[in-house]
């Protein structure tokens, strides 16, 4: 049995990512990754936001990753980053990027190995 993908090119509800972001391909100021945590810190204004921005605000009632937002909105991560940047510059969301860690720390590896051996 072959699975056919629906022809989304004729879907009237389909908006191309460049339309959603108004042609922007990168955030203006902030840096986002797939594991960036986002949370709404202010109520969405009654007007002035696009439907995609409002959808993000609804999804961000609690902490959520940028990857989850992209999946829930069915948008590429890059488009979500642009939309998040808009909301961040308006003071509507808070963003927490992962802290850089030293992945070459030998003590960390030893602790993990010791923990696994203890199992």
WONOR-V492413 format. One record per residue. N is the residue number from 1. RES is the residue in one letter. OMEGA is omega as a letter, one per 40 degrees, with the letter a starting at -180 (NA if undefined). Layout:
BEGIN
N & RES & OMEGA
N & RES & OMEGA
END
This chain:
BEGIN
1 & X & i
2 & X & i
3 & X & i
4 & X & i
5 & X & i
6 & X & i
7 & X & a
8 & X & a
9 & X & i
10 & X & a
11 & X & a
12 & X & i
13 & X & a
14 & X & i
15 & X & i
16 & X & a
17 & X & a
18 & X & i
19 & X & a
20 & X & a
21 & X & a
22 & X & i
23 & X & a
24 & X & a
25 & X & a
26 & X & i
27 & X & a
28 & X & a
29 & X & a
30 & X & i
31 & X & a
32 & X & i
33 & X & i
34 & X & a
35 & X & i
36 & X & i
37 & X & a
38 & X & i
39 & X & i
40 & X & i
41 & X & i
42 & X & i
43 & X & i
44 & X & i
45 & X & a
46 & X & i
47 & X & i
48 & X & i
49 & X & i
50 & X & i
51 & X & i
52 & X & i
53 & X & i
54 & X & i
55 & X & i
56 & X & a
57 & X & i
58 & X & a
59 & X & a
60 & X & i
61 & X & i
62 & X & a
63 & X & i
64 & X & i
65 & X & i
66 & X & i
67 & X & i
68 & X & i
69 & X & a
70 & X & a
71 & X & a
72 & X & a
73 & X & a
74 & X & i
75 & X & i
76 & X & i
77 & X & a
78 & X & i
79 & X & i
80 & X & i
81 & X & i
82 & X & i
83 & X & i
84 & X & i
85 & X & i
86 & X & a
87 & X & i
88 & X & i
89 & X & i
90 & X & i
91 & X & a
92 & X & a
93 & X & i
94 & X & a
95 & X & i
96 & X & i
97 & X & i
98 & X & i
99 & X & i
100 & X & i
101 & X & i
102 & X & a
103 & X & a
104 & X & a
105 & X & a
106 & X & a
107 & X & i
108 & X & i
109 & X & i
110 & X & i
111 & X & i
112 & X & i
113 & X & i
114 & X & i
115 & X & a
116 & X & i
117 & X & a
118 & X & i
119 & X & NA
END
